[in-house]
Amino acid sequence: MTLIKSISGIRGTIGGKTADNLTPIDAVKFASAYGAFIIARNADKKNIKVVIGRDARISGKMISSLVANTLVGLGIDVIDLGLSTTPTVEVAVPLENADGGIILTASHNPKQWNALKLLNEKGEFLNGAEGEKILDLAENEDFEFADVDDLGSYTKDNSYLEKHIQEVLNLELVDIEAIKKANFKVVVDGVNSTGGIFIPALLKELGVDCVELYCTPNGQFPHNPEPLAEHLTDISNLVVKEKADFGIVVDPDVDRLALVSEDGSMFGEEYTLVACADYVLGKLGGGNTVSNLSSSRALRDVTEKHGGTYTASAVGEVNVVIKMKETNTVIGGEGNGGIIYPASHYGRDSLVGVALFLSHLANKKISCKELRDSYPSYFMSKNKIQLTPEIDVDKILETMAAKYANEDVNVIDGVKIDFADEWIHLRKSNTEPIIRIYTEAKSQDAADELAIRFIKEIKEII
């Protein structure tokens, strides 16, 4: 199964048969469904506008062209940002007074994948009901194209690199003066996608000496694009060789931020949000935070240290954002390096994360490793079990929840079991045909052992 239709969009591998992969026909079909949905939502409007942008993956230009021309065929005006980032498109939608947005990216998936990520008029991901409506429209091919005199317009706009960076620089808590004084030297791994354009450009504006690694946006990912420790040996080595203050790693669409300390050790994706939250909460004198169920307890600890309240949400950016709005959160996100800072916008944004982290480090006047060592020490193990069509995931999760009913069990998203000193979260991925198995404990061995134990138990059920 390499075509995944979910409420957050459609994702699949390029090539192959229609309805099994992300073929041109599937791209057109789902762009049509999204366009029909936006038209229906704005029935009283004459000129409907959608912003699109893409990461640098090889299939991006093809998929982007298909999507843009489909929207034009529906009578929608398209503003194409070209090579862009997910947060840049999110920022552009309200600035353009657009009615929606589509980002052409498969995020952290390998190069054979691409996807359509769908936004509303606020530049935020659609909710579950809206996603279901689009899936229904696609299934029934319930869309009507415009007459020749009513076709939409197509405009290229290359100004959003500068506009997005300026929006970040304008944030009150981004301490430009302190960053410039610190004379930081930073290595950037842009995984040969658009982070290789946007992150160095931001660093230049902040007066940071930037050493570029894999910053050519050609879509030829030099390593697995998911920013996990095992994929990041090249930047770890280069940070040490260059005597850099730290390293920055982003995924292909620049909504996940991982950091490497000056000794080449991983700062940890989980601790990107912890550090940024520590800075923001410290400057504001407290405040509430949100992350998803698969994220580290360290955010809760840091939030409570500053007198705030931490809340966990279901996994998925839209769920985090909903919970953030409910709890009046000042910063939140996901433990995969996704920083959501409402003072900017309600979307994961690595540019915002980089600017806040640099501000924090500049204000603290300590090294990256010293900062990391100042936080509560938890260790995570992130594993997966590949799914085949005959595996009944719901039955597996129900069985595990029943087996551990005497523990602190949360079933709002898969099954999370909280033990005294560790936890495990089991859930079916929205983006890949896998069960994700995340554990956290007070040592790496304990986290790994907990994962191994549960993988064995799941395989016995299968």
N, C-alpha and C positions, 0 to 999 in steps of 0.2 A: 504494500500500500504506500504509494508515493505521492498521492494527492490528498491533502488534508483540508477538509472544509470545516471551519469552526466559526464561532461568533466573532472572532477577532480578524477574520479574513480568510484568504485561501492561500495555501502554501504547497508547493510540489516540486518535483524534479523536472528538468527541461528534457523534452524529447518524448518518444514513446507514443502510446495510444491515448486518445482523448478519454477524459473521465478517469483515467488511471494516473496521469501525470499532468504537469502544468504545460499543456500544449498551447499554441496560439489560439485555438478555438476555445479552450477553457479560460484563457486570459480575457478574451473578448466577452465571453458569456458572463463572467463575474463582474467585469467592468460595466457591462450593460445593466446587470441587476443593481449594482451600486448606484449607477446613474439614474435608473428608474426610481429607486428609493429616494434619492435626493430631490428629484423632480416632484415626486408625490408629496414630500415634506414641505415643498415651497410652491404649492400649486398656484398661489396668488402672485408669484414673482415672474417677471418677464425674462430677465437675464440671470441665469444661474451660473455660478462660477465655482470651479474646483481647482485646487492647487495640487500639482503632482511633483515628485522628486524621486531620485533613485540613488542607490549605492553604486559602487563601481563594478559589481560582478559582471561577468562576461555576457550574460543574457540580458542585462539591464536595459540596454538601448532598444533591443527588440521588444521586450515586454512593455517598456515605457511607450514606445511608438504605438503599439497595439491598443494600449489603454487610453492614451491621449486621443487617438483617432476615433475610438469607440465613443468616448464622451462627446467629442465634436459631432459625431453622427447622431447623437441623442439631442443635439441642440444646446449643449453645455459649453460655456466658455472655459478654456483650459489655460492655466498659468503654469508653465513648466519650468521648475527650478534647475532641471538637469541634474548633474552630479551634486548631491546634497546629503543631508543626514536626516534621520527620523525627527530629532528635535527641531531641526531647521524648518521642516515642512510644518510641524506643529505650531511653531512661532509664526510662520507666514500666513496660515489660514485666517486668523483673526485680523492680522495687519492688512490683509487684502480684502477684508470683509467678504470672504469666500463662504460658500455654503457647505464645504467639505474639503477633504484632502485624501490623497492616496500616496503612500510611500511604497515604492517598488524595491523590496528588500526581503531577504530571508534571514535577516539578522545574523545570528551566530552559526547558521547552517553552512555546510560546505558549498563549494562553488557550483555544483550541479543543481542546487536549489534556487528558487526565487519565490516571491510571494507578493500579494497585494495586501497591505495594511491599511485599514479604512478608518478615516477620521470624521468627526462631526464638525459643525460650524465653529466650535470653540477650539478646534485643533486637538481634540481629545478623542481617545478610542471610543468606538460605539459600544453601547451596553448590550447585554445578552439578548434582550427582546429585539433590538434593532438589527443585531447580527442575524438572528433567526429569520427576520423578515426578508433580509437580503438573500439568505439561503433558499427561502421559499420562492422568491422572484426568479432566482437562477434555475431552480429545479423545474419551474413551470414555464420558463422562458417568457415571463410576463413583462415584456418591455416593447415600447413602440418608438421607432426612430423618426427623426425630424425630416420634413420635406426639404428640398434643395435650397429653398429660400430661407430656411430657418436653422441651418447648420450653425453650430457654435464656432467661436473663434479660437485660435491657438496663438499664444504669446510665450516667448522665451524670456525668462527674467534671471539674470545672473548676479543680481545685486544682494542676494540674501546671505552670502558669506559675510560680507561687511555688516549687514543689518543684524544678523544673529550675534556676531561678536560684539557689536556696539550695545545690544540689548544686555549681554552678559556684563560688560564693563560698567553699565549704568546701575547695576544692582548695588544697593546701599552697603551691603556687607562684603562686597568684593573690594579688598584693600589694595588698590593699585599701587599706591605710594610705598607701602610696606613690601610688596612683592618686588618692585623695582629695586628697592634698597638692598634686598636679600641677595641679589646677583645669583639667582639659581641657575644651575645647569641641569637640563633634563633630557633624557633619551625618550623618543616617541616611536612606538610600534603601531603603525596605522594599518597593518595587515593588507597592504596594497589596495585599500579602499578609500572612502572619502574622509576618514579620520586623518589620513595622510595629507589632506589639504587643510581641513578645518582646525585641527589641534595646533599644528605649527603656526598657523596664521594668528590664532588667539595668543599663543605664547610670545610671539613677536611683539604684539601690542602691549603685553605685560612686561616686556623687557627681559624675558627669560631666554637664556642661551639654549637653543634647541638642536639636539643631535638626532637626525632622522634615520629611522630603520624601517624598511618596508613601507615607504610613504608614496610609492608610485601608484596612482589609482587605476590599475589595469585589470583588477579582478582576479589576478593569479595569486591566490592566497598562499603565502610561503609556509604556513603551518595551519593546523586546524584553527579556524577563526574563533572558536569559543575561548575566551581569555582565562583559561585554567592553567595552573602552575606547570603541568606536564607539557604544555605547548609553548612555554615562554623561556626556554633556556637561552635562546639567542639574545634577547633583551637583557636577561639577568647578567650574562657575561659582558655585554657591552656597557651596561651601567657601571660595573666594576672597572672595566678597562678605561673608560672615559672619566673615571672619578666623578661621576655625576651625582647630584643630590638625590635623585630618584628617577624611576622610569614610569612612563605612562603607556598603558595598553588599552586600546578600544576595540570593539567588535566592528564588523563591516558597516553598520548603519549608525554607529557612534552614540548608542544609548546605554552602553555598558562600559564601566570604567574600572580597570584594575591597575594597581600600583605596585612597583618594585622598589624595595628599600635600597639604600646606597651600597649595602654589602651583597646585593644580588638576591636577597631573600624576598619572598612574596609578602607584601603588606597584607594581602588577602582581599579578595573581592568583597567579602562580607564586611570588612573593616573600612572600605571606602565610604559607605554610608555612615558608619559609626563615627568616623573622624569628622566628616562634614557636619553631621548632626551635633557633635560635641562643640564645634566652632559656632554654629548658628545659635544653639541653646545658650552657650556661654555669653555671646554678644547680646542676646535678647533677654537674658535673665530667666531663662526657662521656656517651657512650651511643650506641646504634645507632639508625639511622633507615631508613625505607623510603618510597619513593614509586613511582608506576608509570612504565612505560617512556616515557610521553608527558610526563613532568615534567622540569623544568630541572636541568641539571648543578649549579646553584648549591647545591642541598641537599647533594649529595655533597661539594662544596668546604667548606661550613660544618661538616658532620659531621666531616670529616677534620681540620679546624682544631682541633676540640675532642677529637681523639684517638679518635673513634668510627668505626664501619664503616657505610657506606651500601650498601643492597641495592635493586635494582629488581625490581618485580613486574609481572605482567600488569595491564592496565587493568581497572578495576572494583573497587569498594570491598571486595567479598568477597575478591578476590585480594590486595589490599593487606593486609587484616586477617590472612589466612592467613600471609603472609610476615612480618608484624610479630610474630605469635606464635612463628613458627619461629626468628626471630633475636633474640627478647627485646628488642624495640624500645621505646624510651622515648617517642618521638613519630614520627608518620608521617602519610601522607595522600596527597592527589593535588594536582597542580599547578593544578587548577581552583579553588583556594581552599578545598579540603577538609582540615580539620585533624582528625586522629584522635589522641587523647591517652588512652592506656590507663589512666592514673590516674583518669580520669573513666569512659569506656566506649569500646568498640571501634566507633565510628561517627563519621562526619564531623559536626562540631558547630561552628557559627558562634558560638554563645554562648561556648563554651570558647575559641575562637580570639580573639574580641574581648577577653576577660578576660586571656589570656596576652599579647596584643599591647600592651594598655594597661599591663600590669605591666612589660613590656620597655621601652616608651617612658618610663615614669615612672622606672624605675631608671637608664636611660641618660642622662636629662636632656638629650636632644637633640631636634631637630625630626624629624618624619616623613620629610622629604626627606633630611635628613642621615643618618638610619638607612638609608634605601634606597640612598644613594650609598656606604655603607660595605660593601655586598655585591658579590661578583663580578658583573660586568655581562654578562649574556647577553640576547639578544633572540629572541623567538619569533614565528613566523607560524603562525596556526591557520586552516586552510582546509578545504573539503569539496567533494566531487563528489557531486551528486545521483544516486541509483541508479534504474534502471528494471529491471523483472523479468528482462529478457533479458541483463543484464550479469552476466558470470561473475566475481565478485569474487575467488574463490580462484585462478582462472587468472591474473588480473592480479597478485596478490601473489606467486604462484610465479614468474612471469616476472621480476618486479622483483628478487626474491631471487637468482635465477640470474644475472641481468645484473650484479649487484654482489657476486658471490660472493667476490671478492678483497678486499672491505672487511670490517669487523667487523659481521657481520649476526646479528641476534637474531630468531628466528621463534616465540618462545613466545606472542606475541599480535600477529598481523599480521606486518609486517616492519619492523624498526628497523635502519637502516644508520648506523653511527657512523663519521664521517670524523674527521680529526685535530682540526679546529676547529669542526665543526658536525655535526648529525645530522638525520635525517628518520625519522618514524614513520608508517607507512601501516597503517590498520586499518579494518575494517568496524565501524560504530557498533552498539552493543547497543540503542540507544534511538531511532535515527532511520534512515530508508532512505538512508544516505550512506556514502561512504568518507571518513574523517577523515585529513587530511594535516597533521601537525605538524612544524615544523622549528625548530631553534634554532641560532644562530650568534653571533658576537661583534659584529655590527652588524645593525640592522633590515633594511638593504638586502640584506645577505648572506642573511639568513633568508628574506626575501621572494623573492629570486632563486632560492634552492634550491627553494622551494615551486613557483614558476612553472615551473621546469625539469621537476620531477617530474610536475606536473599535465599538462604537454604530453606527456611520455612515456607517461603512463597513457592519455590520450585517443587517442594513436596506437595503443595496444594495443586499446582499445575499438573 
